[in-house]
Amino acid sequence: MPRYKITIEYDGTGFAGWQRQENSGSIQASIEEAIFKFSGENAAVFASGRTDAGVHALGQVAHFDLAKEAMDKEIRDGINFHIKPAAISILRGEKTAPDFHARFDAKKRYYRYRIINRISPPVLDRFRAWHIKENLNVEAMHDAAQILVGNHDFTSFRASECQAKSPVKTVDEIKVTKTAEEVIIDISALSFLHHMVRNITGTLRLVGGGRWTPEDVKKALMAKDRTTTGPTAPAHGLYFMRVEY
């Protein structure tokens, strides 16, 4: 049975997240329904990582199997035709190895968090970035973020409902940069805990606002207690950028 790999872009606004749910619209359900309309087959779609409600993606990757052979172009264009008007786009469709797995074969995942840092509220980015009025010290945020790079117990940065077996993760890189009025937090790792990037962002915001020091971030990490860290940043500022295989 042929296996197909798709690269997906989506606006998470209005969706209940990636995973199919009974009473709410999801990215996964929308794609599976479009595949059925295009191919006449019920195909289960497996993603490289689940995203929460409101989270966006520029390079999500997923795979599925079909009984019939299809050209790469047919996969891309067929799903895109039937998925309209949902804010989901298949950027690439390609036949892949029969044992390829979008989740388990991933070597590194990349996320980005966007902050609009100005007094006036954003209009075009209202549901695509976190609006913070106070001036943020980006250099201090970047320096504090380096404390979190490496292999650590990230209990302090995981959601209470996180189902991961272990809180230990290895963060490969965190960069905090600013261009004009936009602060960008880029973070990469093999895998993440539930809300981990958003909780890191909320904590770095405290540093940027001058209320915390890098030493406070270190103490919070070592505490292994979610109540010691900053708030969870809004979902709509988070983007799944790409995955490396």
Secondary structure, DSSP 8 states (H G I E B T S, - for coil): --EEEEEEEE--TTS--SS--SSS--HHHHHHHHHHHHHS-----EESS---TT-EEEEEEEEEE-SS---HHHHHHHHHHHHTTSSEEEEEEEEE-TT--TTTT--EEEEEEEEEESSS--STTTTTSEEE-S---HHHHHHHHGGG-EEEE-GGGS-TT---S--EEEEEEEEEEEETTEEEEEEEES---TTHHHHHHHHHHHHHTTS--HHHHHHHHHHT-GGGS-----GGGEEEEEEE-
